[in-house]
């Protein structure tokens, strides 16, 4: 489906989508829809967080949060170790990231379940056991590199790659199935598919993922994604919030992100704006939604002035990341063909 130039454009779109959606949702994360209206009216651009924001205090307009930083952390680990996912190195990288966040005086830290899982791994617990309670959206929020680096041709093998990245902190059917649906959408987008074309395989990936990990949490992520898409067809942001939810739970945030992309007609900027105003976990929903939309449309679908502002605010250099992940994709594609 598209050549190398096409793939780099969409890979950059996916990575930049994570950052742009994250930055748009940063000022409103954890706030209710009513509080967002009170504080900002309706968010229509990259804005500063309100004074004393419970999580984003100290950040400036256009800055990203844990969603983007952990996505790039995962990408770096994959590029440095393309043959084997190193669970211990991943645990050490996440704990090192949190130490750096604390040193910067910021508040977007690892969730308690992730922290417990990582500490347990480093204390000697097997990776297969440490993530068996993690059902939140941390795995899905940072899964874009796996989607970029993995061809979608063999869905079972694809979901196994997703599960590798989830194992240490989010080894549950809910988290794996959610991350699998997001990653499959991104992978198909990299290959040239539209968002609509990606939906069937994404739901199937969720169903494959639901058979992996601890049998904890939501068992029908694919059904929830389809329900969110159905609600979005009716064009109601309010229905999506009321019926699906927007919390940090994978069963809410990930279907909501799919619904947001559908509401935005796969326009990544509009998806980010909808997510920024949706309430609760706005930065993560925005990061996931923008990544999926931009993977299916390419970097040019993102407003250049907004991209430039986010790149400058965070010192991003995404081209080597995209190239490194696509090199892994080419190797895995070759392996599937041999």
N, C-alpha and C positions, 0 to 999 in steps of 0.2 A: 504494500500500500504506500506510500511515500518514501522518497529517497532520504539520503543522509541529511541534506539541507533542510528538508521538511521535518525530519525528526529532531534536529537541533533546535529549530524554531519552536516546536511544541514542547520539547523538554525544558527549554528556557521559560516558555510560557507557564508550565506547571510549577517550576521552582519559584518564579516570580509571582505566580498566583498565590502560592503559600504566603509569601512575604507581604504582598499587597492586601490580601484578605485579612491577614493577621494584624497589620498596621491599622487598617480601617476599623477593626473590631476592638483594638487595644483600649481606646478611651471608654468604651461602654461595657467591657467584660465584667461579669458578676452583677451588673445592674439590671433591675427590672425594666420592662418596656416603659412603664410609667415614669420611672426615675430617669431613663434616657431622655424622654421628652422634656422632663423638667430641667435637666442639666444642659441639653444640647439642642432642643427642638427636634428636628430630624437631621441626623448626620448625613451630609452630602459631600463630604470631602475628608481628607486627612486632617484630624484636629488634635489639639492638646487634650489630655485628660483633665477632668475637673480637679481643683485643689483638694488634696487629701484623699484622692481616690484610694480605695482599700487595697488595690493590687498594682495599678499602673502609675502611682505617684512617683515622680522623678523622671518619667519618660517624656519625650517631646513628640510633636506631631510627626508621623511617618515612621516612628521607631517600632520595631517588632518585639515579640515576646518569646516565650518558651517554644511556641509552635514552630517558628522558623528556625530558631537556634538549634532545637533538637532534630529537626529535619536535616539541617546541614551537618550536624554531628553524626547522624546515621549515614548520610551520604559519604562523609569522609572515611568512616570505618569501612564501608563497603568498597570504596575505591582502593583503600590500603590493603584490604584482605578480600579480593574478589572471589577466591576459590572456596573460602570457608567462613561462615559467620562465627565470630569469636565472642561467645557469651560473656566471658570475663572481661575482655577489653571493652565491650559495650557497657557493662556495669560500671567499670572504672571511668569510662568517658562520661556517663551520666552523672556520677557522683562528682567528678571533677568540674563538670558544667555547673552543678549547683553551688559548689564552693566558689566558683568565679562570680556567679550571680550574687551571692552573699557579699563578696568583696566589693562589688559595684554598688552595694546598698539597695538592691532591688528586691522585690517581694514575690516574683513569679517563680516559686520553688517547686521541687518535685512534690507530687502528692504523697500522702502518708502511705498508701498501699505500694506505690513504686519504691519509695525509700525503704520500706521494710523488706521488700523483695530483693533489692540490690544489696542491702546490708546482709541479708541471709545468704545470698550467693557468695559474697566475699568471705563470709564466716565458714563456708564449706558446704552449705546446702546445695543439692544438685539443681541445675537450671530447670529441670523438668518439674520441680516442686515449687520454686519461688514465686511464680506468677499466677498461681491457681486461684487467686481471689480477685484478680484485676479485671474489672469489667468497664472501667471508664475509658474515655476516648483518647487517651495518650498514645495508644498504638496507631489509631487511625490518623491522628493529627500529623504524625511524622512519617507516614508510610509512602509518601510520594517517591522517594528514591528507589524503593523496591519496584514500584510500577514502571518507572522510567527504565530501570535496568533489566527488567524481566519481560521477555516476549510472552504474549497471551496464548500461544498456540496450544499448549497442553495445560488445561485449567487445573488439573490436580497437582501437577508439578508447580504451577504458578502459586497456588494457595499454600503449598508447602514452603515456598520461599517467604511468603507473608508470615506464616506461622513461626519461622525461624526468628524473624525480627520481633515477634510478639512474646516469645517464649519466656524471657527472664522476668518481665513485669506484667504481661497481660495474656497469660496462657489460659484463656477461657473461651468457650464457644462464642460468647457475645462479642468480645473484643476482636477475636480473630476473624469472625464472619464480617464484622463491620469494616475492619481494615482491608479485608480481601476485596470487598465491593468497591471501596475507594481506589485501591491499587489497580484493580482490573479496569476501571473506567479510565484511569490515567494511562495505563499501558496501551489500551485500544486507541486512545486519543493520540498517543505518540505515533502509533502505526497509521493514523489517518482517519480513524472513525469519528463520527459525530457523537455528541452526547446521547442522542436518541438511539443510535446504533449500538452504543455501548451498554445500554440498560439491561438487555436480556442476559448477556454474559456476566455483567456485574451482579445481578441477582443470583445467577447460578453459582458464581464464586462465593457469595455469601452463604449459600446452602452447602457448598462443599466445606467451607470454613466452620460451619456449625457442628460438623462431626469431629472437629479437632479440639484439643485442649480439654480443660476440666469442664464437665457439664454444668456450668454455672451461668446464670443470667439468661438473657433472651435466646430462645431457640429458633426463632423465625425472623432473623434480620432481613432476609429477602422480602418477606411479606410486609414488614414495616416500611421498607424502601418503596415498595409498590404503592402502599397506602399513602405515603408522603407525596409521591408523584401524582397520584389521583387527586389529592387535595389541591396540589399546585395547578392542576389542569383547570380547576374552578377559579383560579386566580386570587385565592384568599390567603394572605400572609397571616391574618388573625386565626383562621382555621388551622393552619399549619402549626402555629404555636400552641393552640388550645388542644389539638388532637394528638400531636406528636411530641411536643415538648422541646426544650432547648437547654437542658441541663448538661452536666459533664458526663452523664451516663452514655455509653455508646448507643444504646437503644433509642435515645432521643437525639443526640447531636448529629449522628451520622445520617439517619433518615431525613432529619431536618435539612442537612446540607444538600442532599439530593433534591429535596423539594425547593430549596432556595435557587439552585441552578435552573430548575424547570420554570420557576416563577420569573427568573431573569432572562428566559429564552436563550440560555447558555452565553449570555454576555457577562464576562468575568467581572468587569467593573460594577455592573448593576448587581451581580450576585454578592459582591463584597459590601455594597451599600445596604442591600436588604438584610444581610447577616448582621451588619453593624447596629441595626435598629431593632433586631428581633428579640433581644433580651437574653440575659444569663450568659451562656458561654459563647459570646459573640465573636471573640477572636479566633477560637478554634473552628466554629462553624464557618466563619469567613475564610479561614485558611484552607479548609477542606473544599468548600464550594468553589472558591476561586481557582484552586489548583486543578480541580476536575474540569471546570469550564475552560480554563486557558490551555489545558492539555488537549482539548478538543477543538481549539480555535487558533492557538499560536500566540506568540509574544505580541504580534502587531495588534491583537484585539485589546490589549491593555493600553490605557492612555499614557503616552510617552512622558508627559510632564509629571504624572503621578509616579510612574516607574522611576524616573530620574530622582525624584524627591526621596523615595524609599531607599534606593541604592545609596544615595549620598548620606542619608540619616544613619545608615547602618554599616556603611563601608562594604557593601556586598560585591562579590566578584563571582558571578554564577556560571560564566562560560566554562571554566575548567571543571566545575562540578558536573554540568550537563554533559560535557564531552567524556568525562571519566565514567559516568553512569551508562552512557550510550556505548562505550567500549565494552563494558560488561554485557550489555544487551546483545551486542554482536557476537560475543563469545558464546553466550548461552543459546543464541539462535543457531549458531554453527553446530553446537552440541546436539540440539534437537534434530538438526537435519542429517547428522551423521549416523 
